[in-house]
Amino acid sequence: METKSSSSSNSVTIIHNAMIVTMDPESRVFKNGGIVIEQDKIKAIGQSSDILSQFSSVAHHLQIIDLHSHILLPGFINTHVHTSQQLARGIADDVDLMTWLHHRIWPYESNMTEDDSYLSTLLCGIELIHSGVTCFAEAGGQYVSGMARAVEKLGLRACLTESIMDTGEGLPTSWAMRTTDDCIQSQMELYEKHHNTADGRIRVWFGIRQIMNSTDRLLLETRNTAQELKTGIHMHVAEIPYENQFVKGNRKVEHGTVTHLEKINFLQNNLLSAHTVWVDDTEIGFLSRAGVKVSHCPAAAMRMLGFAPIREMLDSGICVSLGTDGAPSNNRMSIVDEMYLASLINKGREVYAKGTTDPTALPAETILRMGTINGAKTVLWDNEIGSLEIGKKADITVVHPNSWSMVPVHDWYESSFEVFATL
Ligand SMILES: O=c1[nH]c(=O)c2nc[nH]c2[nH]1
């Protein structure tokens, strides 16, 4: 699989003779399609013959590429990945989340240097590109400056965040604990320095690690500052039952994290709520009404968290997208694998949630939406990416047809998981 991120040269490129899966609002698929790319944007899209007849003689610097039998899709979007955990792959298998964090991950993260962070994001980014990703949302890690250097080099698009904590248990002595004011100040400085850099491919978001390590003042100041700067907030939410119990005791609410976040008016449409597994129907309603976006990470959920009510969230209108989480939560960094898992796990969950089978849960096209246009909405970038439409950036994933599992292909959406999984 190849990805083509938008180029900044002035040339015009025509790609023709390809299957184009647009993921636009009409879900158009051009079986023999063509696409015209001018500078870094899509200028035209349609039937191959129309595109060639209209555009093949108009431009001065014209490149024409025949992608016979290849499939073009919008670049996939990974909405929850800890790129700075890439060097920790395999250090925390088969342990519960609190052991994982307190004894494996935070000691590792707190000893990282800026160069480690650069290398880690670089390695992670290469693996993401290999599975067709052109944009990711960093879930919070060390050294946004190191991540930004890597993203600049990789040509990816990214929403970067620092890992922020101003209270709580479990932090190793090597972790430099900061005050609430320092946390906000540092995020604002990162925003000033890195937001909109790399030709606009880097955006800086605010990160809240998790409620157990955040005071309400940090939550609310983060909400206010992110709102002022018109940027997003990325936070782990309702991951395990212990988190909800902690919130009930510590914040004195009747249910868990989402109920508390609703009470303090933290929920809003720039919040990317990662995992969000342990929520009830009332809380799904809170998330839906506030326009919160949810990142579903099926592999990480199966390892440490549990079955999230993804179908119920989608039914209630929540924008749900897909994430790999970090390497030590998954061991694989493929958004295509997450599509495959999301499809199977959420079909299987019907048996346990409803007491009966339902293979219609999360059909293939829904899953592909979660990996593309829903991802773009989640990272607040859907005016520019997430579907192949005129005026959007030409962030394109190309799937090669040379795999046994692609023969024959009857339905492009349904086949896609089998097809991509082997690439
Ligand atoms: O999967 C996870 N990875 C993390 O790094 C993390 N931090 C808080 N909660 C977390 N969950």
The ligand as an SDF file (V2000), in Angstrom:
LIG
                    3D

 11 12  0  0  0  0  0  0  0  0999 V2000
   -4.0240    2.7590   26.4580 O   0  0  0  0  0  0  0  0  0  0  0  0
   -3.6100    3.7030   27.1540 C   0  0  0  0  0  0  0  0  0  0  0  0
   -2.3780    4.2420   26.9150 N   0  0  0  0  0  0  0  0  0  0  0  0
   -1.8850    5.2560   27.6380 C   0  0  0  0  0  0  0  0  0  0  0  0
   -0.7650    5.7170   27.4040 O   0  0  0  0  0  0  0  0  0  0  0  0
   -2.7150    5.7630   28.6620 C   0  0  0  0  0  0  0  0  0  0  0  0
   -2.5740    6.7530   29.5360 N   0  0  0  0  0  0  0  0  0  0  0  0
   -3.6940    6.7960   30.2630 C   0  0  0  0  0  0  0  0  0  0  0  0
   -4.5560    5.8390   29.8800 N   0  0  0  0  0  0  0  0  0  0  0  0
   -3.9590    5.1890   28.8840 C   0  0  0  0  0  0  0  0  0  0  0  0
   -4.4060    4.1680   28.1390 N   0  0  0  0  0  0  0  0  0  0  0  0
  1  2  2  0
  2  3  1  0
  2 11  1  0
  3  4  1  0
  4  5  2  0
  4  6  1  0
  6  7  1  0
  6 10  2  0
  7  8  2  0
  8  9  1  0
  9 10  1  0
 10 11  1  0
M  END
$$$$
